Amino acid sequence: MSNLTVSFIQTSLHWHEPEANRQNLERQAGTISVPTDLLVLPEMFTTGFSMKPRGLAEPTDGPTLAWMRQLAATLDAAVTGSLMVEEAGQYFNRLLWVRPDGSWSHYDKRHRFTMAGEHEVYEAGTARLIEEWRGWRICPLVCYDLRFPVWSRNDPAAPYDLLLYTANWPAARRTAWTTLLRARAIENVAYTVGVNRIGRDDNGTDYAGDSALIDMRGDYLVEVGNQATNITRTLRRDDLLEFRQRFPALHDADGFEMSA
């Protein structure tokens, strides 16, 4: 199977300004100078991490999905990130996975951040998403999901190759972010990417970024600190398969059943 080129954008976000955020992200995506297979955006990339979806949440098939479709077609890449979605009178922190042909899938954030009251506003997801994309199996999750290893756990019978987290992870807990990203990569023997935002939101919460791409050994391939940037790296399929063959930890794992 082929290698996979992954890009991500780390940026500050305009509070409750979807169009301004789409324009900013589109400008930054336009500076990606090499072909890529996947572009990862932060959590709630149209608004910032807000508990006020009324008037801001979109239907899934709304302007942001249309924008993601256009961006995916322009880049000839899958584009993913989460946003506020309203469906049948309920709100979801919904990750969209959009392909260049306009087709899409979604994942609703399973673990809602109770410290911010997210569980009182948004409905919980009930199922993971495993995307088959250009010969790779990819598991996209959202922010607080990082703290729950069972939900992230790889399946030795049909393992994913890349685990990704799109996030608005506060600077006050940056040690947890950096530590758990490496732990998830190691225990799941998978490439892992975490994409966070920077700046301060209108709740006074600071974000330190620390977006990173980590290999299956837990070693950083890239870690970007606190600056606005976009990064592109190519993941080598042969390296992953060779490491899993030499170190078959997935096959030594305990059996389990995961339920919602």
Backbone torsions as a table, in degrees:
resi	resn	phi	psi	omega
1	MET	NA	158.4	-173.7
2	SER	-80.7	165.3	171.2
3	ASN	-72.0	168.8	-179.5
4	LEU	-128.7	125.7	177.0
5	THR	-97.6	124.4	-174.3
6	VAL	-118.4	133.6	174.1
7	SER	-119.6	149.7	171.1
8	PHE	-143.7	155.8	179.8
9	ILE	-117.4	123.5	172.2
10	GLN	-107.9	123.8	-173.9
11	THR	-154.9	164.2	166.1
12	SER	-77.7	162.6	-178.5
13	LEU	-123.9	141.2	173.5
14	HIS	-76.2	129.7	-175.2
15	TRP	-71.2	118.4	174.0
16	HIS	60.0	33.3	179.7
17	GLU	-128.0	79.0	-175.4
18	PRO	-55.9	-45.0	-176.7
19	GLU	-66.0	-40.6	178.0
20	ALA	-62.1	-39.5	179.1
21	ASN	-69.3	-40.9	177.3
22	ARG	-61.5	-42.8	179.9
23	GLN	-63.9	-43.1	179.4
24	ASN	-62.5	-46.1	-178.9
25	LEU	-67.1	-36.4	178.0
26	GLU	-64.9	-40.3	176.7
27	ARG	-60.5	-44.4	-178.4
28	GLN	-68.8	-39.0	177.0
29	ALA	-62.2	-31.7	179.6
30	GLY	-67.4	-14.6	178.8
31	THR	-92.0	-2.4	175.1
32	ILE	-67.7	117.5	-166.0
33	SER	-98.0	-4.7	-179.8
34	VAL	-127.8	156.1	177.2
35	PRO	-59.9	140.4	179.5
36	THR	-132.1	159.7	179.1
37	ASP	-102.3	-22.7	-173.0
38	LEU	-151.5	132.0	174.6
39	LEU	-117.7	124.9	-179.0
40	VAL	-110.1	129.4	179.3
41	LEU	-110.5	163.5	-179.5
42	PRO	-68.3	172.5	172.2
43	GLU	-66.6	143.7	178.5
44	MET	43.5	51.8	-171.1
45	PHE	-71.4	-10.1	177.6
46	THR	-91.3	-14.8	-170.1
47	THR	-137.5	-19.3	-161.0
48	GLY	83.3	167.5	-175.3
49	PHE	-77.9	96.3	-171.3
50	SER	-123.1	144.7	175.8
51	MET	-100.1	22.2	-178.6
52	LYS	-124.9	71.3	-175.6
53	PRO	-78.1	-17.0	-177.2
54	ARG	-59.0	124.4	-179.1
55	GLY	84.5	-12.4	179.9
56	LEU	-112.7	-32.5	179.9
57	ALA	-65.3	141.8	-179.4
58	GLU	-106.9	157.3	161.3
59	PRO	-63.4	153.9	-179.6
60	THR	-53.6	-44.5	-179.6
61	ASP	-88.3	59.8	-175.8
62	GLY	-114.0	-163.2	-174.9
63	PRO	-64.2	-31.5	-179.3
64	THR	-72.3	-38.2	175.1
65	LEU	-62.3	-41.8	177.6
66	ALA	-60.2	-41.7	178.4
67	TRP	-64.7	-43.1	179.2
68	MET	-64.0	-38.1	176.7
69	ARG	-60.7	-44.9	-180.0
70	GLN	-64.4	-43.2	179.9
71	LEU	-64.9	-42.6	179.0
72	ALA	-61.9	-40.4	179.1
73	ALA	-66.9	-40.9	-179.9
74	THR	-62.8	-42.9	-177.2
75	LEU	-84.6	-14.2	-169.3
76	ASP	52.8	49.2	-176.8
77	ALA	-145.4	156.1	168.5
78	ALA	-72.2	144.3	177.4
79	VAL	-124.9	133.7	-178.2
80	THR	-141.9	152.6	178.6
81	GLY	169.0	168.8	-176.6
82	SER	-112.1	159.1	178.8
83	LEU	-152.8	167.5	174.0
84	MET	-71.4	129.2	177.6
85	VAL	-129.5	139.6	173.4
86	GLU	-110.5	130.2	-178.9
87	GLU	-144.6	120.2	178.6
88	ALA	53.2	41.3	177.3
89	GLY	78.9	4.5	178.2
90	GLN	-116.8	155.6	-178.8
91	TYR	-110.6	144.0	179.5
92	PHE	-134.4	143.6	165.7
93	ASN	-89.2	94.5	-165.7
94	ARG	-110.6	122.9	171.7
95	LEU	-83.5	130.0	174.3
96	LEU	-106.0	138.3	175.2
97	TRP	-117.2	109.4	-170.1
98	VAL	-116.7	130.1	-176.4
99	ARG	-100.7	162.5	-177.1
100	PRO	-61.1	-24.9	178.9
101	ASP	-83.5	3.2	177.9
102	GLY	93.2	-10.9	176.7
103	SER	-73.0	159.2	-175.5
104	TRP	-154.4	159.3	172.7
105	SER	-130.2	171.2	177.4
106	HIS	-145.5	157.5	174.0
107	TYR	-135.2	127.7	176.3
108	ASP	-94.3	128.3	-177.4
109	LYS	-50.7	124.4	-176.7
110	ARG	-78.4	-49.4	-173.4
111	HIS	-99.9	109.3	-178.0
112	ARG	-91.7	141.3	-171.2
113	PHE	-81.4	100.4	-173.3
114	THR	-66.9	-28.0	179.1
115	MET	-60.7	-27.4	179.0
116	ALA	-99.9	0.3	-177.9
117	GLY	77.4	18.5	-178.8
118	GLU	-61.1	-33.2	-179.5
119	HIS	-67.7	-18.1	179.3
120	GLU	-87.8	-11.0	-173.7
121	VAL	-115.0	-42.2	-172.3
122	TYR	-112.2	143.1	176.4
123	GLU	-76.2	149.2	180.0
124	ALA	-83.2	143.8	171.5
125	GLY	-72.6	161.1	-177.1
126	THR	-123.7	-6.6	-176.8
127	ALA	-147.2	144.8	173.6
128	ARG	-77.1	163.3	173.8
129	LEU	-117.2	126.5	170.5
130	ILE	-115.9	114.3	-177.6
131	GLU	-95.7	133.0	171.0
132	GLU	-94.9	112.5	-174.1
133	TRP	-140.2	114.2	177.2
134	ARG	51.4	44.1	176.0
135	GLY	85.4	1.8	-179.9
136	TRP	-114.3	147.5	172.1
137	ARG	-102.4	126.6	-170.2
138	ILE	-129.5	133.9	179.6
139	CYS	-114.0	103.8	178.5
140	PRO	-93.0	130.1	179.3
141	LEU	-129.8	176.8	-172.0
142	VAL	-128.8	118.2	165.0
143	CYS	42.1	-101.9	-173.2
144	TYR	-57.6	-22.1	174.2
145	ASP	-54.4	-26.1	-178.5
146	LEU	-57.5	-29.9	-176.4
147	ARG	-78.7	-3.8	-171.3
148	PHE	-121.2	92.5	-170.5
149	PRO	-65.4	-28.0	-179.8
150	VAL	-64.8	-41.4	-179.3
151	TRP	-66.2	-29.3	-179.4
152	SER	-88.2	-7.6	-166.1
153	ARG	-64.0	138.5	179.7
154	ASN	-78.2	153.2	-179.9
155	ASP	-105.8	112.2	-176.9
156	PRO	-61.9	-23.8	-179.8
157	ALA	-74.7	-28.5	179.6
158	ALA	-150.1	70.3	-170.6
159	PRO	-71.0	143.9	167.5
160	TYR	-79.6	161.3	-177.6
161	ASP	-104.3	-28.1	-176.9
162	LEU	-134.5	128.2	176.1
163	LEU	-110.2	131.3	180.0
164	LEU	-134.7	146.3	178.0
165	TYR	-125.6	123.3	171.9
166	THR	-100.1	133.1	-163.2
167	ALA	-147.7	157.3	159.0
168	ASN	-123.8	81.4	-171.3
169	TRP	-101.4	118.3	-174.2
170	PRO	-63.9	149.2	178.8
171	ALA	-61.5	-29.5	-178.7
172	ALA	-60.9	-21.7	-179.1
173	ARG	-121.5	34.9	-176.6
174	ARG	-67.9	-29.2	177.6
175	THR	-62.3	-41.6	177.1
176	ALA	-62.4	-42.7	-179.9
177	TRP	-58.7	-52.3	-176.0
178	THR	-68.7	-37.2	-179.2
179	THR	-69.3	-45.8	-175.6
180	LEU	-72.3	-32.6	175.2
181	LEU	-59.3	-44.6	-179.8
182	ARG	-67.9	-38.0	178.4
183	ALA	-63.2	-43.9	180.0
184	ARG	-63.0	-39.1	178.1
185	ALA	-63.4	-45.2	-177.2
186	ILE	-65.8	-51.0	-172.9
187	GLU	-71.0	-24.8	-179.5
188	ASN	-101.2	0.3	177.9
189	VAL	47.5	55.5	-175.5
190	ALA	-145.8	149.7	166.4
191	TYR	-58.5	143.4	-177.8
192	THR	-138.5	133.3	176.6
193	VAL	-124.1	135.2	174.3
194	GLY	-122.8	124.1	-176.9
195	VAL	-117.9	113.5	-176.8
196	ASN	-114.6	168.9	176.0
197	ARG	-100.5	173.2	172.7
198	ILE	-124.5	177.9	175.7
199	GLY	90.9	-169.7	179.5
200	ARG	-122.4	136.4	178.0
201	ASP	-92.8	178.7	-175.6
202	ASP	-76.7	-2.4	170.0
203	ASN	-90.5	0.0	-178.5
204	GLY	82.3	13.9	179.5
205	THR	-88.3	129.3	178.2
206	ASP	-95.1	147.0	-179.7
207	TYR	-127.1	132.1	-172.7
208	ALA	-99.3	-0.2	-178.6
209	GLY	75.7	-107.3	-178.0
210	ASP	61.1	28.0	174.4
211	SER	-60.2	147.0	-172.0
212	ALA	-155.3	155.1	169.3
213	LEU	-122.0	125.4	-171.0
214	ILE	-125.5	141.4	179.8
215	ASP	-88.9	179.9	-173.6
216	MET	-69.6	-11.4	175.1
217	ARG	-87.9	-11.0	-173.8
218	GLY	91.2	11.2	179.4
219	ASP	-91.9	141.5	176.9
220	TYR	-68.7	129.2	164.4
221	LEU	-89.1	-32.8	173.2
222	VAL	-159.6	144.3	174.0
223	GLU	-145.7	127.7	-162.9
224	VAL	-109.1	4.0	176.4
225	GLY	66.0	-137.1	-168.2
226	ASN	-115.0	15.6	-177.2
227	GLN	-98.1	154.9	172.1
228	ALA	-71.4	128.7	-175.9
229	THR	-164.9	163.7	162.5
230	ASN	-125.6	144.9	-173.7
231	ILE	-129.6	141.5	174.5
232	THR	-130.8	130.5	177.3
233	ARG	-140.3	150.8	177.5
234	THR	-103.0	128.0	179.4
235	LEU	-94.7	132.7	-175.2
236	ARG	-96.0	116.0	-179.2
237	ARG	-62.2	-42.4	-177.8
238	ASP	-61.1	-38.1	179.7
239	ASP	-63.0	-41.1	178.9
240	LEU	-64.2	-48.2	-176.9
241	LEU	-66.4	-38.9	179.1
242	GLU	-64.8	-42.9	-179.9
243	PHE	-64.8	-42.5	179.4
244	ARG	-64.1	-32.9	178.1
245	GLN	-70.3	-41.3	-179.2
246	ARG	-75.6	-27.6	-175.6
247	PHE	-133.0	81.3	-169.5
248	PRO	-83.6	51.9	-176.6
249	ALA	-62.6	-33.1	-179.8
250	LEU	-59.6	-37.1	-177.7
251	HIS	-77.6	-12.4	177.5
252	ASP	-95.2	0.6	-174.7
253	ALA	-72.1	156.5	175.2
254	ASP	-69.5	145.6	173.9
255	GLY	-70.1	151.3	179.1
256	PHE	-159.6	160.3	170.4
257	GLU	-122.3	133.7	-177.8
258	MET	-107.6	130.5	178.3
259	SER	-128.6	156.4	178.2
260	ALA	-81.9	NA	NA
